């Protein structure tokens, strides 16, 4: 099974440096163009099932892709592939933090939020659910932190790899086999 992973296009929050998590977000013009280009890259792929985060920025990204690809398959908007919930940090600008060791440790386990370990467990649960499907090609439209955790789950890697991975670029396509 091939899984096509797409991060949402650039948002106004990405540009301003906001910590968004479960907040909706809105694509910039550049983000819509990035998403359109992802659609062009996927237009010759026969997708059998789509999982799209239920947050606005991923829905908007998928809409741009679907305008080109017109996938004729089941499309599931789901919280299973949502971004990590950053708890008390959501809505704050990254520039507001000095990012000391204490800041980083607190961010990894935010008050009233989802820890990095909980995110990795959620990504692994999603992976296990996909393994039960009979589809050949699946599209997942999601978010940077979830996609990083999902790749770690596929590789059987832990948080050490998650913490050292580069961020997934907006509207990029990563293809993995499971």
DAPEBEL-V651173 format. One line per field, one symbol per residue. psi: psi as a letter, one per 40 degrees, with the letter a starting at -180 (. if undefined). burial: b if it has 24 or more other ideal C-beta (glycine too) atoms within 12 Angstrom, else e. Layout:
BEGIN
psi->???
burial->???
END
This chain:
BEGIN
psi->hhhhhhiiihiddddeeihdbeidihiidddddddddddddedehghdihhhieiddddddddddddddfhgihhhhiedfiiihebeeheihdeeiefiddddddddgihfahiddddddddddddddddeieidhhhhhaidddddddddddefiadddddeiiihiheihhhih.
burial->ebbbbbbbbbbebbeeebbbbbbbbbbbeebbebbbbbbeebeebebebbbbbbbbbbbbbbbbbbeebebeeebbbbebbbbbbbeebbeeeeeeeeeeeeeeeebbbbeebbbbeebbebbbebbeebeeeebebbbbbbbbbbbbbbbbbbeeeeeeebeeeeebebbbbbeeeb
END
